[in-house]
Every structure is written in C-alpha cells, then in structure tokens.
Amino acid sequence: MPDQSYQPTLSQLRAFVAVAQHRHFGSAASMLNVSQPTLSQALASLEHGLGVKLVERSTRKVLMTTAGTQLLDRARSTIESADGFMADASGLGGSLSGPLRLGLIPTVAPYVLPALLPALRAEFPDVAPFIVEDQTERLLASLRAGEIEAAVLALPSGEPGLVELPLYTEEFLLVVPEGHDLDGRSDLPLSALATLPILLLDDGHCLRDQTIDLCRSVNAAHPAGDTRATSLATIVQCVAGGLGVTLIPRSAVSVETGKGALGIVEFAQPRPGRKMGLVHRSSSARADEYAAVAELIARVGGLVGV
C-alpha cells in the first residue's frame, strides 16, 4: 500500500528515469554523477513510498515493470516541469542564466566548443554550461528523458515533439593522402566516390550515414572495409597512413588536417553538406533562451569557417 503522505523527491524521480533509460544501475549512476548505492537507495525509497515495484532487478539486466512503464512518462514530465520552473525563476532578471545542459555530436563538439564556450561566458556570464558529447540517437534519448535541455546535431532530427532551430550549413570535403592525384581539386564530381576507398566512422555517427547516402545518390557501391573509427581524428590519421580517403565537414578541416600528410579536395557545385541545428523539447519553458543560444552558435559557426 502506498503511503498517502509520501511525496517523491526530484532525486528519486531522476534515479527512476535514468535507470529506465539505461537499464543499468552503474550507467545510470554515472550519468547522474552519484554513487551506485545512492542511486539504488533513491529508487528503493521511491518504490517503497509509492507501494509499487518500478523495475525488476537481476544480476544480468534491469527490466521495467508494468507499473514502471505506466509511470515513466509522468516522472519525466514532472522533472521537466521542475526544471522549467527553476529556469523561469533564474531568468526573471531578464538575462539567460542558470544551468544549461547542452549536447553536441562528436563531429561538431571539438570544432565549435573552443569558440562557443568563451562566447557563451562573455555574452551570458550567469549561465553554467554542462556539455555532453554523444551520438545523435543517444542525445535524442537524453532529450526525451530530460537529462539534457538542448542538442546541436544535423537536421532534420526525425524526432517528434522537438523544436528545430537552424544554425548553419556546412559543406563536406574529401581528405586524401598528400600527393594524391585528386589533391587540390575544387571540382570533383560526386560520381568519383564510386572509385575511391572511402573510410567510414563507426555505426551511430550521423556523418557515416550521410556519407553512405551520398554514395547511394550517385549509385556508388556501399563503402566497405574493416577500417572504422569512433572519431574524425583517428580516421583522418588513417587517411594520412594511406588506408583510404574520407569525408569531413569544413569546420573540422583546420584542426584535423594539420596533424599529418594530408590533402583536401572540394566537390563540384552544388557541393554536398549538412544542415546543423539546435533542437529542444517543444514543451520546454525556455524556448526564448534556447533561441538566444542558437543565435550565438550560428555566429560562432562563422568563426570556425563553416
């Protein structure tokens, strides 16, 4: 039986939502920056107060109970409402302030953050940014769970319930070993992709999917090979070592091509590229603040050559 006087705390609800997302106590505790015993106690206290089991625990996995599944969306909405309340309160002074949990995909974060973070401090000194770098699908899951407030990723997101704010468009360039026959060209047709050994990022990276889509658009064979990497830094060094060629966004060129014997190739017009945007939940109470952040990121994009 539930305790009729019981009121769950936000920490308990966050523990429940984190465990529901990760289905793993260690990963959930790491995400919330608490110890695993602390997280387990918070969830146990929530279950005891409610008088229902929310998850099934075993040595191998965590499963949601029927009650847990039914209550999960309400828990997420409660956390989001509380965060919105605090955001509104912190913004009553007329200036963007308070915590800002911002996600960025790995093919953006290393190239935009060096300019973005100083600009954010200068323009919004009362903001406390927290940065999460992750792949698109996991950032979208974190948005749904209320673990981050906004994310910078390639549009369209394909996710319902989100507002998408366009930031900038940047073209893709081909990175080749220095001295390659194509090195320095600025008119490469997309059809040339059919004859090149293209290296791909690992599964889950949107740049991998975009590269494959480009190859398909010109009836090029699906890029194949055993060489894959989780970062542009690694895959570009594989190019320098003669293992193949790869596509990178223009914002990454100055950082990644200064570390080895590499050449750059530009495609013929219209050049392929991607549209970047900032996304946030449509239910968020901080829409105006996110719009201000998006405007700043768009300006910073000009500083990194996109």
N, C-alpha and C positions, 0 to 999 in steps of 0.2 A: 504493500500500500504506500502511495506517495505521502510525504509529509506536507500537509496543506499549508504550513507556514514557510516551507522551503522556497528560497529564491536562488536560482543558479547564478554563479558569478560569470563574468566575461571570460576569465581564465579557464573555467571549466568548459564553457562552450567552445572556446578556441581549441582546447585539447581534443574535444569530441570531433570537431570539424577537421582538424589536422590528421587525426587517426583515420577518419573516414576517407580522406583523400589519399593518404599514403599506404593505408592498410599495413602499417608497420610502425611499432612504437618508437623504435630508435630514430627512424627518419622523421617522424612527426615531432619528436622532442628536439631534434637538431634544427628543424625549421622554425620552431618557436623559441629556440635558444634557451631551453630549460633542460634539466636532467630527466632521464627516463623515469626514475622513481617519482619525481614531481609531477610529470605528465600523467603517469598511471594513477597517482593519488587523486589528481583533479578529476579524471574521468570516473574513477570509482566513487568519488563523492557526488558527482552529478547523477550517476546511476542510482546511488542509494537515496538521494533526495527525491528523485523522480519516481522511484519504486519500480523501475524497468531496466532491463539489460539493453544497452545500445549496441554493443559489439560482442562477438564471440571470440575468445582468445584461445590460441593453441600455441604449441612450440614452433609451428611452421608458418602460420598465417593468421590474419585477422579478418573476420567476416562481419558484415553488418547484419544485425537482427532486423526483423520486420519493423519493430518499434523505432530502431535507429534510422532505418531508411525513411520512415514516415516523418521523423522529427528533424532530419538533416537540413532540409531547405529552410525550416523555421529557425534553426540555430544560425544558419548563415545570414538570414535576413536580420536577426537580432544583432549579430556582430556588426553587420554593415550599418544598421541604424545607429548603433552606439558610436561607431567610428565617424559617421556623418554628423552626429550631434557634437562630438569633440571638434571636428573640423570646422563646423559652423561657429562654435564658440571661440576657437582660436582665430577665426577670420573676422571677428566683429570689429577689429581695429581697422578694417579696410585694406589690409595687406595680406598677401599669401603668407601663411605661417603654419607652424606645426609639422608633424611628421609627414613625409611623402615617400611611400614605398613604391619605387619605380622599377619595373622590369625592362630589360633590354636583351635582344637576341645577340648571340656571340659574334655575328658578323657586323654588328653595329657598336657594341659597348666599347671595345678598345680604341676605336677611332673617333667616337663622339664624346666620350666622357672627359678626356683631357681638356676639351674646350667647354663642355657643358657644366661641369661641377664648379669651376671658378665663376662662370657667368651666373649660375644659379645663386651662389653665395653673394655675389655683388648685387644682383637685382632683387633677390628675395632673402635677405640676411636672416630672417626669422624662420626659414624653412630648415627642417632637419631631414635631409635626404637619406634613404636607405636603398641601396642598389642590389638588385637581383639579376644576375646574368643566367639565362637559361634558354632552351629551345622553345620554339613557338608554342607547341602543344602544351608544354608544362607551364608556360607563362599564362596561357589562356585558362588552364585548370586553376592556377593560383588566383587569377582574377575572379573566377566563378566562386572560389572558396573564400574570397575576401582577404586573402593573405597579402596581396599587393593591390595597389589602388589604380595603377595605370601601367601600360606597357608600350614600348616602342618596338614595332615589328612591321613586316611587309604587309601591305594591303592588297586585296581585301582579306580580312581575317576569317571570313566564313562562319563567324560565331554569332548566333542571335543574342539579343539583349545587350549589345555593346554599341557605344558611340565611337565612330572612327573619324579622327581629325587628321587630314593630310598634312604632312610635314615637308617633304621634298621628294624629288625623283632623281635617281642617280643611275648612270649607265654602267654596264658591265664591260670590263676589258679582259683581254686574254693575256695571261702571263706565260711566257715561253723562256727556255734557256737562252742566255746571252749568246748572240751569234746565230740564232735560229734563222732559217730562211724567211720567216714572217716578221722577225724583229723590226719594229719601227713602222710597220704599215699602219695606215689610217683608213683603209677602205676594204677591210676583209669581209667578204660576203659570209652570211650565216651558213651557207651551204658548205663552207670549208670545214665545219665541225665534223662532217661525215668522215673526213680523212685523218682526223687528229686523235691521238691517245689522250683522252680527257680524264683527268683525275677528279674525283668527287669527294666532298665532305661526307661524313658518316650519316647514317639514317637519322632522320629527325631534324636536320638542318634545312631550313627553307631554301637556302641557296642551292643545295643539292637538287631539290625538287625543281627549282627554276631552271637549272642547267639542263636537267633531263627534259623538261618541257620544251626548251629551245631546240634541243636536238630533234625531238619529235616533230617540231613545227616545220623542219626542213627535211623530214624523212631520213634523218641521220640515224644510224644504229644507236641503240641504247649504250651509253658509255659503260665500258666494262673494265674489269681489272681487280686485282687484290689489294691495291694500294688505296687506302682511305684514311682520313684523319678527322679528328674532332675539332681542329682549329685551322684557320687560314694560315697562321704562322707555320704550322707543320707542313701543310700541303704545298705551300709556296716553296719551302725548302726542298721538298721532293721534286718540284719542277727544276730548281737550281741544280739538283743532282742528276738531271737527265731522265727522270722516270716518266715524264709526260708533260702536259700543259694543263692549265686550269683557268676558270673564270673567277674574277674577283670584282667587287664593287669599287667604283672610283675612290670612295672615301678611304679605302684600305691601301691604296697604291703607295702613297708616300711612306707609310710605316713598313709595309711588308716587302717592298721591292728594294729596300736599302740594305738588306741583310744577305745578299748573295749575288751570284752572276745571273742576272735576270733581264729579260727584255719585255716590253709592253707592246701590245697590238690593239689598235682600235678597229671597231667594226664599221662597215659602211652604213650610211644613213638609210632608214631610221635605225639608230643603234638600240640594241636590246638593253633593258634595265629593269629597275624595280621601283615601286612607289612605296615610300615609307610613311608610317602614320603613328599617331599616339592613340591608343584605344583605352576606354574606361567603361565601367558598367553604366548603362543608361539610367539605372536607379540611383546613382550616386548624387549626393548633395553638393559635391564640389566641382560641378561641371565648369563653372566660370574659372575656377582656379586651374583646372586641367587645361583649359583653353589658353590661359596665360603661359603655362609651362610649354604647351605645344608651340606657341608663337616663339618662345625663346629657343626651343630646339631647332625650329626651322631656321632661325637666324644663325645659330651655331653651325648648322649644316653648311652654310656658305663659307664658314671659316675652315672647314676641313675639306673643301674642294668638291663637294657634291654638286 
